[in-house]
Amino acid sequence: MPDSRKRIFGQSAAAENPGLATYQKYRKVGMALNQKVVEFGMDDAALFTASRVLGMKGAGRQLILDYKDEIAVLADYIVYEYRRDGQNTVARYQAAIGGANPIERELLAAMVPATASLFHIEGISRPARLIYLRDLIQEDRRLALTDIAFSQSLSSSYVLFLRPLILPAFTMTSGFAFVFPEHLEADLLRRWHSLERDYRGAALSARRYAAFFKLSKRQNIEMRYENVR
């Protein structure tokens, strides 16, 4: 993909983002699928582990949330970070139930390997609903993220912690993004790498997710979610 800073935003939305119409259909199916996966994985053990790691208050199903949308953070953790027998919930769902239709199967194939990373915003095309991202961890990776609402409200002076779902026609989020001002970029990278001293593999991924969630709360910085219900 060419450097997004050189991209011309004057062309039509359809020409710049031919996957936009497909995205709208897949997002609708994906929201329902995400809820199925959450319900598949949401038991007392998963809820206890996720809420403890994320530092949420309360016990069992009587959680006290600082923001109502924190339920989406909890759901994303259970879907992607909570593991049983070495597999996360979405991988177990794919193996046990699978997709009900071709779109669900394609979404599951993108969800199973999806991992979170830190991204610098290089440009935004509001007409095309695109956010152009440079991965700060995988330095050669650039993504064009399709997001209808987020692309209209965000500016380019931010760093995002998010989990991209990469599909053939477009890339979208798993349903959340933690938003940080770009002047924190160096500190965010230090925090990202510092966790490697104490954790490895799946435990490292889960702890990073929790650490950046807590950091976004401490900084009183916007947390942005797709509705997964």
Backbone as CSV, one residue per row, in Angstrom:
resi,resn,N_x,N_y,N_z,CA_x,CA_y,CA_z,C_x,C_y,C_z
1,MET,0.851,-1.199,0.000,0.000,0.000,0.000,0.876,1.235,0.000
2,PRO,0.613,2.217,-0.831,1.434,3.418,-0.866,1.303,4.208,0.419
3,ASP,2.286,5.069,0.682,2.252,5.922,1.859,0.959,6.727,1.856
4,SER,0.145,6.554,2.913,-1.173,7.187,2.941,-1.088,8.701,3.004
5,ARG,0.037,9.255,3.469,0.159,10.708,3.531,0.165,11.323,2.136
6,LYS,0.473,10.542,1.113,0.502,11.037,-0.254,-0.816,10.754,-0.988
7,ARG,-1.737,10.107,-0.296,-2.985,9.721,-0.937,-3.859,10.960,-1.171
8,ILE,-4.490,11.031,-2.334,-5.380,12.142,-2.665,-6.797,11.779,-2.244
9,PHE,-7.424,12.640,-1.410,-8.728,12.337,-0.867,-9.867,12.934,-1.691
10,GLY,-9.607,13.420,-2.876,-10.631,14.097,-3.645,-11.506,13.181,-4.479
11,GLN,-11.152,11.907,-4.589,-11.947,11.014,-5.412,-13.214,10.594,-4.679
12,SER,-14.122,9.955,-5.393,-15.390,9.564,-4.795,-15.175,8.501,-3.740
13,ALA,-16.146,8.431,-2.805,-16.057,7.428,-1.744,-16.014,6.020,-2.322
14,ALA,-16.834,5.750,-3.333,-16.877,4.412,-3.916,-15.561,4.057,-4.592
15,ALA,-14.935,5.033,-5.249,-13.665,4.767,-5.922,-12.543,4.551,-4.912
16,GLU,-12.546,5.354,-3.843,-11.472,5.237,-2.859,-11.650,4.031,-1.954
17,ASN,-12.896,3.658,-1.697,-13.163,2.538,-0.806,-14.231,1.638,-1.413
18,PRO,-13.868,0.800,-2.387,-14.860,-0.058,-3.033,-15.459,-1.104,-2.101
19,GLY,-14.814,-1.336,-0.948,-15.338,-2.319,-0.005,-16.347,-1.758,0.966
20,LEU,-16.713,-0.473,0.832,-17.570,0.165,1.828,-18.937,-0.504,1.932
21,ALA,-19.585,-0.774,0.802,-20.901,-1.410,0.835,-20.810,-2.812,1.439
22,THR,-19.756,-3.525,1.096,-19.555,-4.859,1.666,-19.329,-4.762,3.168
23,TYR,-18.569,-3.762,3.596,-18.314,-3.548,5.018,-19.617,-3.411,5.799
24,GLN,-20.541,-2.626,5.293,-21.793,-2.394,6.011,-22.560,-3.692,6.235
25,LYS,-22.548,-4.558,5.242,-23.227,-5.845,5.380,-22.482,-6.746,6.364
26,TYR,-21.154,-6.774,6.261,-20.365,-7.637,7.131,-20.398,-7.142,8.579
27,ARG,-20.412,-5.823,8.778,-20.457,-5.306,10.139,-21.748,-5.719,10.828
28,LYS,-22.848,-5.667,10.103,-24.126,-6.071,10.692,-24.100,-7.546,11.080
29,VAL,-23.616,-8.396,10.177,-23.514,-9.823,10.487,-22.508,-10.044,11.613
30,GLY,-21.416,-9.286,11.565,-20.362,-9.451,12.565,-20.809,-9.096,13.968
31,MET,-21.655,-8.075,14.108,-22.153,-7.703,15.424,-22.979,-8.835,16.029
32,ALA,-23.826,-9.462,15.197,-24.625,-10.593,15.683,-23.730,-11.796,15.992
33,LEU,-22.736,-12.046,15.147,-21.807,-13.154,15.389,-21.019,-12.926,16.668
34,ASN,-20.564,-11.701,16.890,-19.792,-11.402,18.088,-20.614,-11.719,19.344
35,GLN,-21.902,-11.384,19.310,-22.769,-11.672,20.442,-22.893,-13.183,20.664
36,LYS,-22.978,-13.949,19.570,-23.032,-15.411,19.695,-21.767,-15.948,20.371
37,VAL,-20.613,-15.417,19.966,-19.351,-15.884,20.537,-19.260,-15.508,22.012
38,VAL,-19.691,-14.282,22.351,-19.695,-13.856,23.748,-20.562,-14.785,24.582
39,GLU,-21.764,-15.075,24.114,-22.666,-15.950,24.862,-22.096,-17.360,24.982
40,PHE,-21.406,-17.822,23.951,-20.755,-19.133,23.982,-19.684,-19.191,25.074
41,GLY,-18.943,-18.095,25.233,-17.817,-18.107,26.162,-18.089,-17.520,27.522
42,MET,-19.239,-16.884,27.714,-19.512,-16.150,28.943,-20.058,-17.088,30.022
43,ASP,-19.154,-17.648,30.834,-19.579,-18.378,32.015,-18.943,-17.716,33.232
44,ASP,-19.191,-18.256,34.414,-18.712,-17.608,35.635,-17.191,-17.529,35.674
45,ALA,-16.508,-18.577,35.197,-15.043,-18.578,35.222,-14.485,-17.503,34.301
46,ALA,-15.057,-17.385,33.098,-14.591,-16.370,32.148,-14.860,-14.973,32.685
47,LEU,-16.035,-14.771,33.245,-16.405,-13.461,33.764,-15.517,-13.063,34.935
48,PHE,-15.243,-13.996,35.821,-14.391,-13.712,36.979,-12.982,-13.350,36.525
49,THR,-12.416,-14.158,35.615,-11.051,-13.907,35.154,-10.953,-12.578,34.427
50,ALA,-11.871,-12.324,33.493,-11.819,-11.096,32.706,-11.977,-9.865,33.583
51,SER,-12.949,-9.877,34.477,-13.183,-8.701,35.321,-12.026,-8.460,36.275
52,ARG,-11.395,-9.541,36.763,-10.245,-9.379,37.662,-9.050,-8.790,36.919
53,VAL,-8.731,-9.343,35.753,-7.576,-8.858,34.987,-7.787,-7.408,34.559
54,LEU,-9.014,-7.053,34.205,-9.310,-5.697,33.737,-9.494,-4.705,34.887
55,GLY,-9.493,-5.204,36.118,-9.610,-4.322,37.273,-11.001,-3.763,37.471
56,MET,-12.018,-4.494,37.018,-13.389,-4.029,37.186,-13.891,-4.382,38.583
57,LYS,-14.734,-3.542,39.132,-15.207,-3.707,40.496,-16.419,-4.630,40.540
58,GLY,-16.638,-5.239,41.714,-17.800,-6.090,41.889,-17.409,-7.548,41.906
59,ALA,-18.405,-8.393,42.047,-18.166,-9.832,42.121,-19.123,-10.555,41.185
60,GLY,-18.604,-11.594,40.512,-19.440,-12.396,39.637,-20.137,-11.550,38.593
61,ARG,-21.437,-11.724,38.466,-22.214,-10.995,37.462,-22.719,-9.650,37.980
62,GLN,-22.316,-9.274,39.209,-22.720,-7.983,39.780,-21.582,-6.970,39.638
63,LEU,-21.140,-6.737,38.419,-20.034,-5.818,38.169,-20.501,-4.380,38.287
64,ILE,-19.582,-3.543,38.764,-19.834,-2.109,38.818,-18.967,-1.466,37.741
65,LEU,-19.589,-0.903,36.718,-18.858,-0.343,35.589,-18.784,1.170,35.701
66,ASP,-17.604,1.722,35.423,-17.457,3.171,35.422,-18.186,3.800,34.237
67,TYR,-18.222,3.080,33.114,-18.930,3.531,31.919,-19.724,2.350,31.384
68,LYS,-20.923,2.603,30.881,-21.759,1.503,30.408,-21.102,0.751,29.261
69,ASP,-20.294,1.437,28.460,-19.668,0.782,27.315,-18.511,-0.139,27.712
70,GLU,-18.141,-0.154,29.004,-17.083,-1.066,29.435,-17.490,-2.524,29.268
71,ILE,-18.782,-2.790,29.121,-19.210,-4.157,28.850,-18.622,-4.653,27.534
72,ALA,-18.409,-3.726,26.586,-17.802,-4.107,25.302,-16.337,-4.486,25.477
73,VAL,-15.636,-3.808,26.399,-14.247,-4.156,26.698,-14.189,-5.553,27.301
74,LEU,-15.085,-5.819,28.231,-15.162,-7.139,28.859,-15.469,-8.210,27.818
75,ALA,-16.415,-7.925,26.926,-16.780,-8.891,25.896,-15.611,-9.180,24.969
76,ASP,-14.881,-8.132,24.551,-13.743,-8.331,23.657,-12.672,-9.179,24.336
77,TYR,-12.448,-8.940,25.627,-11.466,-9.752,26.364,-11.886,-11.218,26.355
78,ILE,-13.155,-11.487,26.631,-13.617,-12.875,26.687,-13.528,-13.538,25.316
79,VAL,-13.814,-12.801,24.259,-13.765,-13.370,22.914,-12.336,-13.674,22.475
80,TYR,-11.402,-12.739,22.730,-10.067,-12.852,22.136,-8.951,-13.200,23.116
81,GLU,-9.081,-12.846,24.379,-7.959,-12.997,25.309,-8.145,-14.124,26.329
82,TYR,-9.367,-14.415,26.691,-9.609,-15.479,27.667,-9.409,-16.832,26.989
83,ARG,-8.619,-17.691,27.626,-8.269,-18.975,27.007,-8.638,-20.140,27.910
84,ARG,-8.992,-21.216,27.239,-9.271,-22.478,27.911,-8.666,-23.580,27.051
85,ASP,-7.879,-24.440,27.669,-7.182,-25.513,26.935,-6.343,-24.940,25.796
86,GLY,-5.744,-23.750,26.039,-4.833,-23.155,25.072,-5.494,-22.399,23.933
87,GLN,-6.821,-22.369,23.891,-7.517,-21.688,22.802,-8.369,-20.545,23.343
88,ASN,-8.420,-19.456,22.572,-9.326,-18.392,22.985,-10.765,-18.747,22.605
89,THR,-11.705,-17.935,23.041,-13.121,-18.271,22.872,-13.526,-18.352,21.409
90,VAL,-13.030,-17.420,20.581,-13.459,-17.431,19.182,-12.920,-18.659,18.458
91,ALA,-11.730,-19.133,18.798,-11.203,-20.355,18.183,-12.014,-21.569,18.622
92,ARG,-12.413,-21.604,19.891,-13.247,-22.721,20.366,-14.629,-22.682,19.710
93,TYR,-15.160,-21.482,19.530,-16.451,-21.344,18.857,-16.350,-21.823,17.405
94,GLN,-15.307,-21.436,16.721,-15.126,-21.842,15.324,-15.058,-23.362,15.213
95,ALA,-14.327,-23.998,16.141,-14.176,-25.452,16.092,-15.458,-26.180,16.481
96,ALA,-16.192,-25.643,17.471,-17.365,-26.346,17.994,-18.629,-26.078,17.189
97,ILE,-18.783,-24.853,16.687,-20.032,-24.455,16.046,-19.830,-24.028,14.603
98,GLY,-18.802,-23.203,14.370,-18.528,-22.731,13.020,-19.517,-21.665,12.579
99,GLY,-19.320,-21.171,11.399,-20.180,-20.114,10.883,-21.472,-20.660,10.315
100,ALA,-22.563,-19.905,10.491,-23.873,-20.331,9.998,-24.053,-20.041,8.518
101,ASN,-23.177,-19.220,7.946,-23.280,-18.844,6.540,-21.889,-18.422,6.066
102,PRO,-21.717,-18.187,4.763,-20.375,-17.839,4.265,-19.779,-16.587,4.907
103,ILE,-20.587,-15.574,5.195,-20.046,-14.359,5.804,-19.539,-14.647,7.210
104,GLU,-20.306,-15.393,7.995,-19.840,-15.747,9.336,-18.550,-16.557,9.266
105,ARG,-18.449,-17.458,8.319,-17.231,-18.272,8.211,-16.035,-17.404,7.840
106,GLU,-16.245,-16.443,6.954,-15.157,-15.537,6.575,-14.753,-14.654,7.755
107,LEU,-15.731,-14.186,8.505,-15.437,-13.368,9.679,-14.674,-14.173,10.730
108,LEU,-15.100,-15.386,10.985,-14.404,-16.216,11.965,-12.959,-16.472,11.543
109,ALA,-12.738,-16.679,10.254,-11.371,-16.891,9.770,-10.488,-15.678,10.017
110,ALA,-11.084,-14.470,10.013,-10.325,-13.255,10.319,-10.207,-13.024,11.816
111,MET,-11.212,-13.431,12.585,-11.223,-13.195,14.022,-10.216,-14.073,14.770
112,VAL,-10.082,-15.315,14.369,-9.234,-16.255,15.122,-7.783,-15.779,15.223
113,PRO,-7.144,-15.327,14.146,-5.749,-14.882,14.273,-5.580,-13.419,14.664
114,ALA,-6.670,-12.679,14.867,-6.578,-11.232,15.087,-5.879,-10.903,16.401
115,THR,-4.962,-9.947,16.354,-4.240,-9.496,17.539,-4.247,-7.972,17.585
116,ALA,-4.143,-7.436,18.787,-4.133,-5.983,18.968,-2.738,-5.420,18.725
117,SER,-2.703,-4.141,18.330,-1.432,-3.450,18.131,-1.648,-1.952,18.347
118,LEU,-0.549,-1.211,18.287,-0.584,0.250,18.371,-0.441,0.828,16.973
119,PHE,-1.276,1.817,16.656,-1.281,2.389,15.317,-1.230,3.910,15.376
120,HIS,-0.416,4.471,14.491,-0.356,5.917,14.287,-1.263,6.263,13.107
121,ILE,-2.105,7.276,13.268,-2.992,7.691,12.182,-2.215,8.555,11.192
122,GLU,-2.192,8.124,9.940,-1.478,8.864,8.898,-2.395,9.696,8.025
123,GLY,-3.670,9.427,8.075,-4.614,10.193,7.263,-6.019,9.678,7.455
124,ILE,-6.987,10.513,7.123,-8.401,10.138,7.236,-9.129,10.634,5.990
125,SER,-9.937,9.776,5.419,-10.838,10.184,4.344,-12.263,10.044,4.860
126,ARG,-12.878,11.165,5.182,-14.233,11.099,5.725,-15.250,10.621,4.679
127,PRO,-15.180,11.081,3.423,-16.156,10.583,2.435,-16.080,9.067,2.241
128,ALA,-14.866,8.512,2.252,-14.695,7.079,2.021,-14.781,6.264,3.301
129,ARG,-14.923,6.952,4.452,-15.018,6.281,5.761,-13.758,5.461,6.051
130,LEU,-12.601,6.024,5.698,-11.331,5.318,5.867,-10.413,6.055,6.828
131,ILE,-9.696,5.281,7.623,-8.638,5.793,8.482,-7.363,5.052,8.090
132,TYR,-6.353,5.795,7.670,-5.103,5.196,7.218,-4.141,5.089,8.397
133,LEU,-3.688,3.866,8.671,-2.919,3.561,9.875,-1.549,3.000,9.546
134,ARG,-0.569,3.388,10.359,0.767,2.773,10.326,0.972,2.028,11.631
135,ASP,1.275,0.751,11.535,1.482,-0.083,12.711,2.813,0.289,13.361
136,LEU,2.785,0.646,14.629,4.003,1.036,15.339,4.792,-0.161,15.842
137,ILE,4.199,-1.333,15.840,4.878,-2.543,16.308,5.410,-3.338,15.111
138,GLN,4.560,-3.617,14.139,5.003,-4.229,12.887,5.262,-3.079,11.909
139,GLU,6.481,-2.607,11.869,6.780,-1.299,11.292,6.537,-1.207,9.792
140,ASP,6.494,-2.305,9.095,6.268,-2.249,7.655,4.789,-2.373,7.286
141,ARG,3.920,-2.479,8.287,2.512,-2.725,7.991,1.702,-1.433,8.019
142,ARG,0.949,-1.206,6.958,0.005,-0.104,6.875,-1.364,-0.662,6.523
143,LEU,-2.402,-0.110,7.169,-3.756,-0.586,6.961,-4.679,0.573,6.628
144,ALA,-5.674,0.297,5.803,-6.762,1.239,5.558,-7.977,0.693,6.288
145,LEU,-8.315,1.321,7.405,-9.377,0.837,8.278,-10.706,1.478,7.881
146,THR,-11.707,0.659,7.585,-13.042,1.165,7.297,-13.839,1.251,8.593
147,ASP,-14.369,2.426,8.874,-15.205,2.615,10.065,-16.074,3.846,9.826
148,ILE,-17.370,3.651,9.745,-18.265,4.730,9.330,-18.313,5.853,10.361
149,ALA,-18.545,5.526,11.624,-18.693,6.568,12.647,-17.354,7.154,13.065
150,PHE,-16.379,6.298,13.297,-15.088,6.728,13.822,-14.378,7.661,12.859
151,SER,-14.478,7.388,11.570,-13.798,8.211,10.570,-14.358,9.624,10.503
152,GLN,-15.565,9.820,11.024,-16.177,11.145,10.989,-15.828,11.993,12.205
153,SER,-15.428,11.368,13.287,-15.194,12.099,14.539,-13.726,12.215,14.922
154,LEU,-12.877,11.400,14.331,-11.473,11.337,14.740,-10.637,12.332,13.948
155,SER,-9.532,12.796,14.546,-8.542,13.584,13.814,-7.263,12.761,13.710
156,SER,-6.281,13.267,13.001,-5.066,12.496,12.749,-4.045,12.586,13.882
157,SER,-4.330,13.342,14.920,-3.339,13.551,15.981,-3.527,12.572,17.133
158,TYR,-3.708,11.292,16.793,-3.938,10.277,17.818,-3.180,8.990,17.494
159,VAL,-2.964,8.210,18.558,-2.465,6.841,18.451,-3.582,5.930,18.933
160,LEU,-3.793,4.828,18.230,-4.877,3.908,18.551,-4.336,2.561,18.993
161,PHE,-4.924,2.009,20.029,-4.711,0.615,20.398,-5.972,-0.118,19.976
162,LEU,-5.855,-0.995,18.992,-7.028,-1.698,18.488,-6.629,-3.044,17.906
163,ARG,-7.659,-3.843,17.636,-7.467,-5.187,17.065,-8.104,-5.207,15.680
164,PRO,-7.321,-5.115,14.606,-7.917,-5.114,13.268,-8.339,-6.508,12.824
165,LEU,-9.469,-6.558,12.149,-9.904,-7.775,11.474,-9.678,-7.547,9.986
166,ILE,-8.764,-8.312,9.425,-8.344,-8.099,8.041,-9.054,-9.097,7.139
167,LEU,-9.949,-8.579,6.299,-10.722,-9.389,5.359,-10.291,-9.050,3.935
168,PRO,-10.641,-9.869,2.964,-10.189,-9.607,1.592,-10.606,-8.244,1.053
169,ALA,-11.828,-7.780,1.361,-12.338,-6.550,0.754,-12.085,-5.301,1.585
170,PHE,-11.777,-5.448,2.873,-11.614,-4.293,3.755,-11.036,-4.761,5.083
171,THR,-10.680,-3.787,5.919,-10.236,-4.057,7.287,-11.125,-3.275,8.235
172,MET,-11.551,-3.913,9.340,-12.372,-3.241,10.336,-11.861,-3.596,11.732
173,THR,-12.370,-2.899,12.751,-11.964,-3.211,14.110,-12.755,-4.417,14.619
174,SER,-12.233,-5.040,15.682,-12.977,-6.112,16.346,-14.138,-5.542,17.140
175,GLY,-14.167,-4.239,17.354,-15.267,-3.615,18.060,-14.863,-2.571,19.077
176,PHE,-13.561,-2.363,19.273,-13.123,-1.375,20.252,-11.895,-0.653,19.727
177,ALA,-11.625,0.514,20.300,-10.347,1.196,20.106,-10.106,2.076,21.321
178,PHE,-8.898,2.020,21.871,-8.495,2.955,22.910,-7.701,4.060,22.232
179,VAL,-8.089,5.298,22.481,-7.573,6.448,21.747,-6.661,7.271,22.650
180,PHE,-5.433,7.542,22.172,-4.456,8.299,22.944,-3.911,9.462,22.111
181,PRO,-3.641,10.620,22.729,-3.014,11.713,21.980,-1.618,11.313,21.518
182,GLU,-1.223,11.809,20.356,0.019,11.340,19.757,1.264,11.713,20.545
183,HIS,1.186,12.725,21.438,2.385,13.060,22.210,2.748,11.960,23.215
184,LEU,1.845,10.989,23.429,2.126,9.862,24.308,2.742,8.673,23.565
185,GLU,2.998,8.833,22.281,3.422,7.688,21.470,4.663,6.991,22.032
186,ALA,5.702,7.736,22.387,6.930,7.121,22.897,6.666,6.381,24.202
187,ASP,5.864,6.976,25.074,5.540,6.325,26.343,4.707,5.064,26.117
188,LEU,3.780,5.116,25.169,2.976,3.940,24.867,3.848,2.795,24.353
189,LEU,4.821,3.104,23.527,5.725,2.072,23.019,6.566,1.477,24.141
190,ARG,7.019,2.313,25.069,7.771,1.792,26.218,6.907,0.853,27.044
191,ARG,5.670,1.237,27.268,4.774,0.384,28.041,4.508,-0.929,27.308
192,TRP,4.336,-0.841,26.004,4.108,-2.050,25.199,5.234,-3.060,25.407
193,HIS,6.481,-2.586,25.292,7.625,-3.496,25.357,7.987,-3.884,26.799
194,SER,7.654,-3.035,27.761,8.037,-3.344,29.144,7.337,-4.588,29.662
195,LEU,6.142,-4.868,29.178,5.404,-6.045,29.641,6.077,-7.347,29.224
196,GLU,6.938,-7.303,28.209,7.622,-8.508,27.732,8.566,-9.086,28.780
197,ARG,8.958,-8.290,29.767,9.850,-8.795,30.811,9.143,-9.791,31.726
198,ASP,7.816,-9.651,31.839,7.081,-10.457,32.814,6.140,-11.489,32.197
199,TYR,5.797,-11.324,30.917,4.792,-12.207,30.324,5.244,-12.664,28.942
200,ARG,4.670,-13.795,28.504,4.963,-14.333,27.181,3.664,-14.850,26.552
201,GLY,3.651,-14.901,25.234,2.574,-15.541,24.499,1.202,-14.972,24.798
202,ALA,0.240,-15.880,25.035,-1.143,-15.473,25.262,-1.275,-14.608,26.507
203,ALA,-0.491,-14.924,27.555,-0.552,-14.115,28.783,-0.096,-12.690,28.512
204,LEU,0.902,-12.514,27.656,1.388,-11.186,27.305,0.303,-10.399,26.566
205,SER,-0.372,-11.039,25.620,-1.431,-10.366,24.877,-2.545,-9.907,25.812
206,ALA,-2.963,-10.768,26.723,-4.036,-10.429,27.654,-3.625,-9.286,28.573
207,ARG,-2.391,-9.321,29.068,-1.934,-8.275,29.974,-1.770,-6.944,29.257
208,ARG,-1.352,-6.973,28.010,-1.263,-5.724,27.243,-2.650,-5.112,27.067
209,TYR,-3.608,-5.940,26.723,-4.970,-5.442,26.555,-5.445,-4.770,27.836
210,ALA,-5.244,-5.441,28.958,-5.670,-4.884,30.242,-4.905,-3.611,30.576
211,ALA,-3.594,-3.610,30.309,-2.764,-2.447,30.648,-3.194,-1.210,29.871
212,PHE,-3.474,-1.368,28.582,-3.866,-0.198,27.785,-5.292,0.245,28.090
213,PHE,-6.144,-0.687,28.472,-7.483,-0.303,28.934,-7.377,0.549,30.199
214,LYS,-6.579,0.094,31.152,-6.437,0.841,32.405,-5.762,2.187,32.167
215,LEU,-4.797,2.219,31.255,-4.134,3.480,30.951,-5.118,4.477,30.345
216,SER,-5.982,4.012,29.468,-6.960,4.917,28.857,-7.901,5.478,29.917
217,LYS,-8.208,4.691,30.929,-9.062,5.187,32.015,-8.317,6.190,32.894
218,ARG,-7.061,5.886,33.216,-6.290,6.795,34.081,-6.072,8.138,33.403
219,GLN,-5.882,8.120,32.090,-5.636,9.351,31.352,-6.936,10.090,31.040
220,ASN,-8.063,9.471,31.399,-9.384,10.046,31.089,-9.510,10.322,29.598
221,ILE,-9.048,9.351,28.811,-9.016,9.472,27.358,-10.179,8.683,26.773
222,GLU,-10.644,9.143,25.660,-11.783,8.522,24.984,-11.552,7.029,24.765
223,MET,-12.566,6.248,25.087,-12.600,4.844,24.707,-13.757,4.681,23.728
224,ARG,-13.515,4.029,22.639,-14.519,3.974,21.583,-14.837,2.529,21.248
225,TYR,-16.120,2.201,21.154,-16.545,0.833,20.922,-17.636,0.772,19.876
226,GLU,-17.683,-0.348,19.156,-18.852,-0.674,18.363,-19.850,-1.370,19.291
227,ASN,-21.126,-1.155,19.043,-22.153,-1.851,19.805,-22.147,-3.317,19.388
228,VAL,-21.927,-4.235,20.338,-21.872,-5.661,20.003,-23.139,-6.382,20.421
229,ARG,-24.158,-5.635,20.860,-25.400,-6.283,21.277,-26.451,-6.216,20.174
